[in-house]
Amino acid sequence: MNFKFDNKKITGILSIVPKNTVKFEEEIDNYNFSRKQSMKLKKIMGYDEHRIAEKGTCVSDLCVFGLKHLFNEGLLRKDEIDVLILVTTTPDYFMPPTSNIIQGELGLGQDIICLDINQGCAGFLIGLFQAFSFLDQEEINKVVLLNADVISRKVSKKDRNSYPLIGDAAAVTIIEKDNSKDNKIIGNVKMDGTGYDAIIMPAGGLKIPYSNETSKEKVDSDGNARSLNDMKMDGKAIFDFVQKEVPPMIDDLLKEAGATKEKVDYFMFHQPNKFILERLADKIEISYDKMPNNIVGKFGNSNGVTIPIDLTYNLGDKLINNSYNICLAGFGVGLAWSSILLKMGGLSFCKMIEY
């Protein structure tokens, strides 16, 4: 499905990462793998360090911290917020919505829409689509998009397929109406629920409630130990999915926009790991300079938050002082894959803080 929007713009991005930094070598003894094999894996996948939230830290904590920072710095006012969207796979509770908890914690007004969206790797794009749609309403002028996950709480520390690459983080993105009317936004999104189990947390919902049985760790054929309470990822299935589905999606996006790869300044994609992104860049024929792949090795894979972290870490002040044609893309959990082509620049802020 294709989307077209105009009169909308991103005006600020703040990413929030935990102060707690853990090196790959510090966790290497957790894995049922030789040190030599683990270090080879580190080089291929780009593992180095990741940010892990302290015990007890929840999505609402990271988001409230980020929003308070913006309020205190005069970069956002409480009374400006018309819509608060939270995209996460790790909410504080089943109910109530975590966005309502954030609203209450911050003392925001009652005349505000709070919305939780359960999405992962494509969550930044899907959140943007929802924000753009809200801004079509005359009464809505500013939407705050929150992307946040504390995925480390749901991954086994003995799972070398997943734990070395995950990270915890949050991001606050401000989206507003754009009176200049010269910023056309083209996007697309696709879903395939037949592949839902490629990335899954089997237990914890109503289908398979937590129990003593679901808490028991089992060792798979690759030597990874996890329980049904932990996230499970089929790495090969995800790799094949990304290489098969993402390149034609980008081709379709550029065709729809009447653009070429050469006219795009940056391809800021979700970052599952360095290896997948390098192979993807090769297949699309994009230079690594135009498609950064360093976020997982620095901060970890935090689902939909990797794209705003990519923007704040790799571009930062450039997006305040300049404008660029940027292609965003997210792909993974669901299965879901999505992309957007837009002009981005002149932001009020684009930075990272530590929690």
Stockholm file with secondary structure:
# STOCKHOLM 1.0

chainA/1-355         MNFKFDNKKITGILSIVPKNTVKFEEEIDNYNFSRKQSMKLKKIMGYDEHRIAEKGTCVSDLCVFGLKHLFNEGLLRKDEIDVLILVTTTPDYFMPPTSNIIQGELGLGQDIICLDINQGCAGFLIGLFQAFSFLDQEEINKVVLLNADVISRKVSKKDRNSYPLIGDAAAVTIIEKDNSKDNKIIGNVKMDGTGYDAIIMPAGGLKIPYSNETSKEKVDSDGNARSLNDMKMDGKAIFDFVQKEVPPMIDDLLKEAGATKEKVDYFMFHQPNKFILERLADKIEISYDKMPNNIVGKFGNSNGVTIPIDLTYNLGDKLINNSYNICLAGFGVGLAWSSILLKMGGLSFCKMIEY
#=GR chainA/1-355 SS CEEEECSEEEEEEEEEECSCEEEHHHHGGGSSSCHHHHHHHHHHHTCCEEECCCTTCCHHHHHHHHHHHHHHTTSCCGGGCSEEEEECSSCSCSSSCHHHHHHHHHTCCSSSEEEEECCCTTHHHHHHHHHHHHTTSTTCCEEEEEEEEEGGGGSCTTCTTTGGGBCEEEEEEEEEECTTCCCCEEEEEEECGGGGGGEECCSSSSSSCCCTTTTCCEECTTSCEECTTSCEECHHHHHHHHHHHHHHHHHHHHHHHTCCGGGCSEEEECCSCHHHHHHHHHHHTCCTTTSCCCHHHHTCBCGGGHHHHHHHHHTTTHHHHCEEEEEEEEEETTTEEEEEEEEEECCSEEEEEEC
#=GC SS_cons         CEEEECSEEEEEEEEEECSCEEEHHHHGGGSSSCHHHHHHHHHHHTCCEEECCCTTCCHHHHHHHHHHHHHHTTSCCGGGCSEEEEECSSCSCSSSCHHHHHHHHHTCCSSSEEEEECCCTTHHHHHHHHHHHHTTSTTCCEEEEEEEEEGGGGSCTTCTTTGGGBCEEEEEEEEEECTTCCCCEEEEEEECGGGGGGEECCSSSSSSCCCTTTTCCEECTTSCEECTTSCEECHHHHHHHHHHHHHHHHHHHHHHHTCCGGGCSEEEECCSCHHHHHHHHHHHTCCTTTSCCCHHHHTCBCGGGHHHHHHHHHTTTHHHHCEEEEEEEEEETTTEEEEEEEEEECCSEEEEEEC
//
